[in-house]
Amino acid sequence: MTRAWAVWSKAHMLRLGRRGQGAAILGITALWLCGTLLVNPTGDFPLNDDWSYGRAVLHLLDEGRLRLTGWTSMPLLAQVLWGALFCLPSGFSFTALRVSTLVLGLIGILGTYGLLREARTANSLAVVGALVVAVNPIYLNLSHTFMTDVSFFGLTTVSLLLLIRGVRHDRASEIALGSLLACAATLVRQLGVVIPLSFAVAYLVKNGTRKQMLSIALLPSVLALAALLGYRLWLRSTLALPMLYDYSQDRLLGSLREPGPTLLAHLTMRMGITVLYVGLFLLPFLASQAVARRPSLPGSVLGVGTLGVGIAGFIWKKRLMPLWGNILYDIGSGPPTLRDTFILSMPHLPTGPRPLWIAVTAASLIGAVLLTARATDAVRLCLRQHRDNMPCERWLLCLALSGCALYFLPLGICGGFDRYILPLLPLAMIGLAASMSPGRRRSPRSGLIVASVLLAAYAIFSVAATHDYLSWNRARWQALCDLTQRAGIRHQRIDGGFEFNGWYGYDPDYHRDPRRSWWWVDDDEYVIAFGPIAGYSEIDRYQYDRWMPRGRGSILVLQRDAEPAITGTGLDSSTQCLPPITQQPHPVGAAEDVQYAPVAGADSVQG
C-alpha cells in the first residue's frame, strides 16, 4: 500500500510539474506577444546593418541563388534561408523579415527556460531566467530587426538544450539534432563553434576520455568547423567572397600581435565591462538568489574587490553606464544613424537625468559583485576533484564555464559591441544554477518579489525604447519616400542615414569624403536629421510618437543653403520607395504615429 501511494504521488507530482511548465510557456509567449504589439514591428524599411542581410534575401527570392553584399562579415546562410521562408507567402518585405526574427526571439526565450529546467531549477526560477532575456533592452530591440544576433541566440540556445539533454540521458538522437543546429548557428555567425566545443568538454568530464568517448565528444565540433570551412570555400569558388567576410578574423589576429602588456590590459578592461553588463542584465536572476545563498569567503572577497575596482574605474574614466555602444545609448535603444547624431554627435535626442544613470551604474556594480562572488564559487567547485557525493552536476558546470570562457575570449581580445554579450546570459545562468545544490535551485518569495520589480522596470524601458526606435524610423522613411517619390529627388543627392544610403548606394569601392557622412553619400544636398545642422535650412518636418520621454519627436528634412528650393516636380521614374520589389511605390509601414508637419514659409515635399 505504501509503495503504491509513493508511485501515485510521484506520478501526480509529475503531472503537476508538466502543467506548471505548460502554463509557464504559455505565459512567457503571451508576454512576448504583448510586448511585440506594444512596440509595433511593422514598417518596410531596414534597421542597423540588416539592409545588407535583407538584400541577400531579396536576391535569393528574385534570382534563386545566394548573393551577399560586401558589407557581410559572417556566414549568414541559415538566416537568409530562414528569412526567405517568411517572405514566401506575400513576397519580400522587411516586416516579414522582422517577424522571422521575432519567432526566433521567442524560441530563444523558451530555449532559455528549457535550459534552466534542464539544470534542475525550480519552475519559478526558470521563468525569471527566461524573462531576463525577454525584457533585455538589447534583445528586444534586435528582435524587431533582421540583425543576426537574435537568430544566432535562438539557434545556439536550442542547440545547447538538445546537447545537454543528450549528455544527461545518453541519447544519440538529441546529440545529433543539437549538432545540426550548432552547424546552423555557425552558418549564421562564426562563434557558433563555441557550443559544440563546450559540449565536448562536458561530455568528456561526464564520460571520461576513452577513445570512443573522445570521438563522440569531438564529432559535433568537427562537423561545425567543416561546415564553416566548406561554406567559405564554396563562397570563394562560386561567388565573390564578401569584402568584410574575414574582417573579424583579421582583427583578432591583429590584436594578438599587440605587445603582451597592452593585450593583457585590453583583455582585463573588456572583461570588467563585460562583467558589468552581464551583472546588470542578470540582476533580477541574481537578486532572486541572493537572499537564499550566501557566497563563500573567497567569493565574498572577490566580490568586494570587484566593487572597489568598478567604482575606481568609473571615477577614473568619469563615465557612467552604458560603456559600450551600438544598441544602448542614454535613454534609447537602437543606433540613431543620422548625420547630426551619429556623425556630428549633436545633442538632438532626449537624454536621461544624471541620477537615473547613477542608479543604473550602481545596479551594474551590484550585479557585478553578485556575479563575481557566485562565479568564483562555481569555478572553485568545478576545479575540485570529482566526488560521487558532489552537490552539483560537474559536467554541466564545466559546460557553462567553458562556454563563457570560449565565447568571451575573442570578444575580450579584439573588443566588440554591447549586443555581442547576449549569448553569455543563458550560459551564465545555467552555470550559476548548476553550482547550487538541488535543494537551493529555487527562489524564496522575497527573492521573487525583488526579481519581479526589476523585470517590470526592465520591461518598461525596453518596450518604450524599442517602440521609439521603430517610430522615428517610420517617420524617417516616410520623409525619404516623399522626398524621392513626390519631389523626384534622386537618392544620390540625399544623406538619409546609414540604412538608406547603404540600401540604395552601397559601393565597396566608395572613397570617403571627410566633409560628408561615411555611408556612401555622393551628394548631401538634402539631409534627414533629428535637428538643425549649420549650413542647412529646414524645409519639412515629420512628427512621431515618442514614449521616452512621453511626447512628440521630429524628423527634419534639410536642404543645403544656396540651393534652389524644391518645387514638387513629380515622381522620378528612376526612384521608388523602399524596398525596390516592383516599380510601384511600396508603403513604408504603419504610419499612424507619423504626422507630416510642413514648415511655415517652405515649399512642401509632401505636396
N, C-alpha and C positions, 0 to 999 in steps of 0.2 A: 504493500500500500504506500509506504513511504517513497519507494523507488518510483512508482507510478506518478505520485504527486510531484516529485522532482522533475520527471520528464515533462509532465504537463506544464509546470511552472516555467521551465526553460523554453518550451515551445511558445507559451503565452508571451513571455518577455521578448522573444524573437519577433513575434508578430507586432507587438507594440513598437519595437525598435524600427521595424520596416515602415510602420505607419508614420512614426516620427520623422524618418528620413524622407518619406514621400511628401509630408507636409512642409518640411524644410525646403525641399527642392521647389515645390510649388510657390512657397512664399518668396524665395530668392528670385525666381523667374518673374513673379508678379512685380516685385520691387524694381527689377531691371527694366521691365516694360514701362512701368510708371515713369521712371527716370528718363527713358528714351522719349516718351510722349511729351514730357515737360521740356526737354531740350529741343525737340522738333528737328529731326535729322534731314528733312527734305531740302533739296537745293542742288541743281545740276551744275555744279562747279567743283573744281579741285581745291584741296586744302593741304598746305605744307608741301611735302615732296610728292604727294600722290598724283599730281598731274603727270609725272613720269610713269608711274605704275599704271594709271588709268590708260595712258597712251598704249602701253603694251597689251592691255585687254582689248582695246579698240582695234588694234592691228590683228589680234588673234581672231576676233569676230568677223572683221571685214575681209581679211586675207587668208584666214585659216592656217596661219603659221605664227610662230613666236618671233617677235622683233622688239628688242629692248632699246631704250634710248641710252645715250652716253652718260646720262645722269645716274644710271643704276649702278649701285655698288654692292649688290647682294644677288644671290641666285634668282629669287623672285618667282620661280617656276610654279610652285604649288599655289601661291597666292593668285597668280594670274589665272590659273585654271579654275580656282575657287570663285574668283570674281566673275569670270566669264559665265559660269554656271548660273549665277543670279541675274545676268543680263539676257539670258536666252529668252525668257518669256516676253519681254517687251522691248528688247534692244538695249544698246549701250546707254548708260546714264550713271552719273556719279552718285545719284540717290541709290540705285541698285547696288553699286559697289559698297556704299556705306552700310546698307542692310546686310550685305555679306559679312562685313566686319563685325557688326553688332551681333550677328548669330554666333560667330566665333568668340566674341567677347563673352557672351553668356556661357558658351561651352567652357571657356577658361575659368569662369567663376565657379561653375558647377564642378569642374575638374579639381579646383582648389578645395571645395567642400569634400569631394571624394577622397582626395589625398589625406586630409585631416582625419576623416573617418577611418581610412586605412591605417593611419598612425595611431588608431585606437583612442582618439579623443572623444569626449562626450559630444552629443549632438549639438548642444548649445555652443560649445567652443568651436566646433566645425562651422557653424553658421556665422559666428563672429569672424572667423578667418575668411570665409567666402565674401562677406560684406566688406571686409577690409579692402579686398581687391575691387569690388563693385563700386565703392564710393571713392576710390582713389582718384584725385583730380586728373592725373596724367592718364590713367587707364580709361576713364570715362571720356575724356577729350579725344583720345586716339581711337576709341571705339566708334566715334562718329566721323571717322576719316577712312581712307583706304591705305593708310600707312601700314608698314609691315609688323609693327611691334605687337599689336594685339593678336594678329593672326599667328605670329610666332609663339606668343604666350599660350594661346589656346591649344596649339598642336603639341608644344612641349609639355604642358600640364597633363593632357590626356595620355600622351606617350609615357610620361613618368608614372602616372597612376597604373597603367597596364603593366609596366615593367615591375613595379613594386608588388603588384598582385601576383605576377608570375614568379617572382622570387619567393614570396611568402608561401604560396600554395604549390610551388614547383609545377607550374602549368606552362608547357611549351607553347601552346596556342596564344596565350596572353603575351608571352615574351616576343613571339613572332610579330603579333599585331603592334605591340609597343615599338618594336624595332622599325617597322614600316612607317609608323607615324614619326619616329625620330628622323628617319630619312626625309620625310616630307617637310619636317621642321627645318632640317639642314638645307633643303632646297628653297626655303624662304630666307633664312639668314644663316650664315656660316657657323655661328656659335651653337647651332642645334647639336653639334657633335658632343657638346658637354653632357647631354642626357645619357647617351649610351656609354660614355666614359665613366660617369658616376655610377651607372648600373654595374659596370664591370667591377668597380671597387666593392660595391655592396655584395655582389654575387660571390666574389672570392672570399670576402670576410665571413659570409654565412656558410659557404660550402667547402672552403679550403682551396688550396692551389694545385690540386692534382691536374694531370694533363687534360683529362676530359672536361673538368670544371673550367680550366683556363680557356679552352677552345669555345665553350658555350659563353663564357663571360665576355670574350673579345669579339665574338661574331657580330653583335649589333654595331659596335664601333667600326669594324671593318666595312660593314655594309654602308654605314653613313658616310664614311670617308670615301669609299668607292663611288657612291652616288654623287658626292660633291666634286671629286676629281673628274669623273666621267662626264658630268654635266659641263664642266669647264672646257674639257677637250672638245665636246660636241659643239659648244658655243663657238669655240675658236675655229673649228673646221667648217661649220655650216653657216655661221653668222659672224658678223664683226663683234669681237669681244668689246663690251661697253667700255668707254674710256676710263670710267671710275671703278670698274669691277674689282681691280686689285688695290684700290685705294687703302682699305683697312689694313690689308697685309703689309703694304709698303710702309704705312705709317707705324705699324707695330715694329717692323724691322728697323725702321729709322730710330724709334725710341730706344730700342735695345742697344743701339750704337752709342748712346749717350754715356758720359762718364759714370762710373758706379755711384758716387755720392749724389750726383744730380738725379739719376734714375731712382735711387732709394728715396730721395726727398720727394719727388713727384709721386711715387708709389704710396708713401706714407700720407701725404696730403690728400690724395684721392681716396685712400681708404677711410680717412677721417670724414670726408664729405659724404662718402657712401654710407657710412655708419649713421651719420646724422639724418640722411634722407630715409634710410630703411627704418631707423628708430622712430621718425615722425610718422611714416606710413603705417608701421605696425603698432603704434602706441595703443590703439584700442585692444588689440590682441595681447600685448604685453601687460597693459593695465589690468585686464581681466584675470591675469595670473599672479600679479604682483602681491596681492593680499593672501594668496594661497600658498605661496612657496617663497621662502627667503633664499637668496643666493648664498653660496659658501663664502668663507673668508677670502680666499683668493679672488673670487668673482666680485665680492664687495669692494676689495681694494682696487681692482682694475676698473670697476665702475666709477668709483670716486676719482680715480686718476683720469678717466675719460672726461668726467665733468670738468675737472680743473683745466685739462688741455683744451677742451672745447671753449670754455669761457675765455681763456688766454688767447686762443686763435681768433675769436670774434672781436676781442678788444684790439688785437694787433692789426687785423685787417680792416677794422672799423666798418664792418659789414654785418648785416643780418640775413636770415634766410629770405628768399632762396639763393643758393650759392651757384648752382649750375643752371644754365639757360636752356632754351628751346621751347618747352611747353609751359612751364610755370613762370609767371612774371607778376610781380606785385599782386594785385587782386584780380588777375585774369589768367586764363589758360589758353594755349594756342598762340603760336608766334604772330605778332602783329606785323605782317610782311608788307608794309607800305613804306615808301621812301622817307616820310617825315619821322616815323617812329623807329623803323628798323635800321635805316642807314644814317640819318641825321640825329637820331636819339633825341628828338624834340618831345617835350612833355605834353603831348596831346591826348593822353589817356588818363582815366581816373587812377588815383593811387590810394592805397590804404593808409590809415593813420599809423604813426610810428608805434604806438602801444600795441596795435594788432600784431605787427611783425616782431616786436619784442616777445609777445606771448607765443607766437609760432616758433621763434627761435628757442624759447625756454622749453616748449613741448618737444622740440627736436633733441635738446640736450637730455631731457628726462628719458625720452625713448632710447637715446644712445646709451645712457647709463644702464637702463634695464636690459637692453640688448647685449651690451658688453658683458655684464655680470652673468647673464644666462648662457651666453655663448662660451664664456670661459668655463663654466661648469660642464657644458656639453663636450668641449674639447678634452677636458680632463677625464671625463667618463669614457670617451672614445679611445683614449690612449692607454687606458688600463688593460692589464692582461685579461683575456677572455675568461669569464667565470660563468658557470651554469646558472648561478643564482643572481646574475646581474639584473637590476630592476628595470632594464630597458632592452630594446632590440638593438644590439650594437651595429648590425649591418645597416639598419635603416638610418641610424645616426651617422654612420660613415658615408652613406649615400648623400645625405643632406649637406654635410660639411664639405665633402669633396666637390659636390656640385657648386656650392657657393664659391669655393676657392678657385675652381677651374673657370667659372664664368667671370669672376671679378678680375682675374689676372690680366687679361688683355685690356679690360677697362681701366685698371689701375696703372698699367704701363703707358698707354697712349691717350688716356682720357676719353671723354665722350659727352653725351647729353643726359639730362635728367631722366628721359624716357628709357634709357638703357638699364635702369635699375629694376624695372618691373619684374623680370624673371627671378630676381633674388627673393621676392616676397614669399611665394609658396615654398621654396627651398628652405628659407629661414624658419618658416612656421612649422614645417614637418620636423625640422631639426630640433626646434625648441620642444615640440610635443614628444618626440622620441626620447629626449633626455630626461623626461619625467617618468616616475614610476606610474604604472597603470592606474592606481588609485587616485593620482593627482592630476590626471588629464581631464579635468573639468574645471569649471569656474564657479566660485561661490556667488550667491545672489548679489552681494555688494559689488563684486568684480563685473558682473554682467550689467549692472546699472551704470557703472562708470564707462564701460565699453559702449553701451547704447547711447549715452550722451555724446561721446566722442564721435561715434559713427554718424549720428544725426548732424553734428556740426560739419563733419567732412562732406556729407551728402549735400547739405545746403550750399556749401561753397562750390562743390564740383558741378552740380546741376546748373547753378546760376552762371558760373564762369563758362561752361560749355555752351549753354544757351546763348550767351552774349557773343561767343566766338562765331557760332553759326549765324546769328542775327546780323552782326556787322558785315559778315561776308556776303550774305544775301543782298544787303544794301550796296556793297561794293560792286558785285556782279550785275546788279540791276543798272547801276550807273554806267558800267562798261558796255553793257548791251545797248543802252540808249545812245551812248557816245558813238559806238561803231555802226549801229543799225540805223538809228533815226537821223544822226548827224552825218553819217557816211565817213567818219574818221577812220583811216586805216590803222591797224594795230601797231605798225612801225612808228607811229607818231605819238604813242601813248606809253607812259610808265604806269601800268595798272597794278604793280606789285609783283612779287616773285612768281606767284602761281599763274597770273595772266600772261606775263612775258615768257615764262617757261613753256606754257601750253602752246602759245602761238609762235614764239620766236626762238626756241632753244636752238643753239648752234654751237657744236663742240669747238669750232674754230673762232668763236667770238673773241674779239680783243677788247678788254675792259677799258673804259674811259673813266678816269677818276672824277670827272665832272658829272657823271651820271651814276645811277644805281648799277650794281654789277650784274643784274639779272637780264642780260640780253636786250638792252634798251638801245634801239637805233637812234631815236629822237624823242626827247622828253618834252615836246611842245605841250602835251597835256599830261597832268599828273593826278592820280587818285590819292587822296590823303585824308587823315583824321583832322587836320587843322591847317592853318595858313603856312605858306612857305615863301620866303623872301624872293622877289622876282616873279611871282605868280599872282594872278588875280582869280578870285573865286567866281565861277560862272554858274555853278549849280550845287545843290545840296540835297542829300538823301538822308532822311532820318530813320533810325531803327530803335526798336525797343530794347532797353538795357535793364538788367536786373541787379547788377552790382557795379556801382550803387544804382538804386532804382531811379529811372529817368529815361530821357531820350538822348541817344548819341547821334552823331552826324558823320557822314562820309561826304567829303568835298570833291568836286570836280574843279581842278585848277587849270588855267591856261597861262602859258608864259607871256609876260608883258611884251609889248611892242609887236604883237601878232594880231592879225585881223580877227575880229570876233566871229564866233560860229553863227551861221545863218542857216539852220536846218536844210541841208542840201539833199536830204533823202538817203535811202539805203544804198550804200556802195555794194555792188554785186560781188566784190572780192572778199567781203567780210560777212560773218554770220555770228550769231550768239553761240556761246559755248554749250555743249561741245559740237564740233562740226560733223554731226552724223548725217545730216541732209543739208540741202541748200536752203531750207526754210528756217525761219527763226525758231529757236528752241527755248522754251521757258526756263528761266533761271531757277525757279522753285517757289516755295510758299512765300508770298510777298505780303502777307497780312501785317507783318511787323515792320515793313519798309514803306516809308512815305516820302514822296518827292516834295521837296521844298525849294522852289525857284528863288534865286537871289534877286532882290529888287533892283531893277535897272539893268539886268543882264539878260542876254538872249538865252532862251531855254533850249537845252539839249533834248528834253523830253518832247517838246513840240506841242 
